Amino acid sequence: MATADDPEHAAAGLQAFAVRLRRMNGEINRLVQGFAGNQGLHPTDVQALAAILDADEPMTPSRLAAHLGLTSGAVTACVDRLERAGHIRRVRESADRRVVHLHYAAEARSAARTYFRPLARATEAARSRFTDEELSVVLRFLTAMNEELSLEGGPER
């Protein structure tokens, strides 16, 4: 059984996780800000693109606003910039024309893939160091972190 004085326990402690998560977040933020600058977008616009891309169902402006914590006016400005830049399309729902779905434009995916190719290569290189079982644990941890962080009101402060 590991104790608090055990180096293996210390390596898996909260501080070690915090440091590594901050470092990874910093590197990803650096890439996101570079992509935003390269595309003439705001970093929030890139967060919106990721939310649209990763959504389990078609994204709407109101869901995007809730996801990003933006007002309806701010999300409208964001969506307008993304549409003008050719990154997304607004599509009216055929059953209810009042409903607008936001779709990542196929043409824009190429620019994102090219820019984020170093991230994909780094991810694949890091993944190659682990077994499938270890990667399964990592994915469970990342899923649990996302779930905890997305709880209403965020994590306990």
C-alpha positions in Angstrom: 0.0 0.0 0.0 1.3 3.4 -1.0 1.9 6.0 1.7 2.1 9.8 1.5 5.9 9.5 1.8 6.1 7.0 -1.0 7.6 8.7 -4.2 5.2 6.7 -6.4 2.2 8.1 -4.4 3.7 11.6 -4.6 4.1 11.3 -8.4 0.3 10.6 -8.7 -0.7 13.2 -6.2 -2.9 16.2 -6.9 0.0 18.6 -7.3 1.6 16.4 -10.0 -1.7 16.2 -11.9 -2.3 20.0 -11.5 1.2 20.8 -12.9 0.8 18.5 -15.9 -2.7 19.5 -16.7 -1.7 23.2 -16.6 1.3 22.5 -18.9 -0.9 20.6 -21.4 -3.5 23.3 -21.2 -0.9 26.0 -21.8 0.5 24.1 -24.9 -3.0 23.6 -26.3 -3.9 27.3 -25.6 -0.7 28.3 -27.5 -1.8 26.3 -30.5 -5.4 27.6 -30.3 -4.2 31.2 -30.1 -1.9 30.7 -33.0 -4.7 29.2 -35.1 -7.0 32.0 -34.2 -4.4 34.6 -35.2 -3.6 32.7 -38.4 -7.3 32.7 -39.3 -8.1 36.2 -38.1 -10.4 34.8 -35.3 -10.6 35.3 -31.6 -9.6 32.4 -29.3 -13.3 32.2 -28.2 -14.2 31.6 -31.9 -11.9 28.6 -31.9 -13.5 27.3 -28.8 -16.9 27.7 -30.6 -15.5 25.8 -33.6 -14.4 22.9 -31.3 -17.8 22.9 -29.6 -19.6 22.7 -33.0 -17.2 20.0 -34.2 -17.5 17.9 -31.0 -21.3 18.2 -30.5 -23.2 15.0 -30.3 -26.1 16.6 -32.1 -26.4 19.7 -34.4 -25.3 22.7 -32.4 -27.7 25.7 -32.1 -26.7 29.2 -31.2 -28.4 29.0 -27.8 -26.6 25.7 -26.9 -23.4 27.3 -28.1 -23.9 30.3 -25.9 -24.6 28.1 -22.9 -21.6 25.9 -23.6 -19.2 28.9 -23.9 -20.9 31.0 -21.2 -21.6 33.8 -23.6 -24.6 36.2 -23.9 -26.8 35.8 -27.0 -25.3 39.0 -28.4 -21.8 37.7 -27.9 -22.5 34.3 -29.5 -24.2 36.0 -32.5 -21.1 38.1 -33.1 -18.9 35.0 -32.7 -21.1 33.0 -35.2 -21.1 36.0 -37.6 -17.3 36.1 -37.6 -17.1 32.3 -38.1 -19.6 32.4 -40.9 -17.9 35.4 -42.6 -14.5 33.6 -42.4 -16.0 30.5 -44.0 -15.6 28.2 -41.0 -19.3 27.4 -40.3 -22.7 27.4 -42.1 -26.0 28.3 -40.6 -28.7 25.9 -41.6 -32.4 26.4 -40.9 -34.2 23.3 -39.6 -36.7 22.1 -42.3 -39.3 21.1 -39.7 -39.1 24.4 -37.8 -37.6 27.3 -39.7 -37.0 29.2 -36.4 -34.3 26.6 -35.4 -30.8 27.3 -36.7 -28.2 24.6 -36.7 -24.5 25.4 -36.9 -22.3 23.2 -39.0 -18.5 23.2 -39.4 -17.9 23.9 -43.1 -16.1 21.0 -44.8 -13.7 23.4 -46.6 -12.6 24.9 -43.3 -11.7 21.5 -41.9 -8.7 21.3 -44.2 -7.1 24.5 -42.8 -7.7 23.2 -39.2 -6.2 19.8 -40.0 -3.2 21.4 -41.5 -2.6 23.8 -38.6 -3.2 21.2 -35.9 -1.2 18.4 -37.6 1.7 18.9 -35.0 -0.8 18.3 -32.2 -2.1 15.1 -34.0 1.6 13.9 -34.4 2.4 14.7 -30.8 -0.8 12.8 -29.6 0.1 9.8 -31.7 3.7 9.8 -30.5 2.5 10.0 -26.9 -0.1 7.3 -27.4 2.5 4.9 -28.9 4.2 4.9 -25.5 1.2 3.2 -23.8 -0.6 -0.1 -24.0 -4.3 -0.2 -25.1 -5.2 -0.9 -21.5 -3.3 2.1 -20.2 -4.8 4.3 -22.9 -8.3 3.1 -21.8 -7.5 4.3 -18.2 -6.2 7.7 -19.6 -9.5 8.1 -21.6 -11.5 7.3 -18.5 -9.6 9.8 -16.5 -10.0 12.6 -19.1 -13.7 11.7 -19.4 -14.1 12.0 -15.6 -12.2 15.3 -15.6 -14.5 16.7 -18.3 -17.6 15.5 -16.4 -16.4 17.0 -13.1 -15.5 20.3 -14.8 -18.8 20.6 -16.5 -20.9 20.1 -13.4 -23.3 23.0 -12.8 -21.4 25.7 -11.1 -18.0 24.0 -11.9 -15.9 22.2 -9.3 -16.2 23.1 -5.6 -14.1 26.1 -4.8 
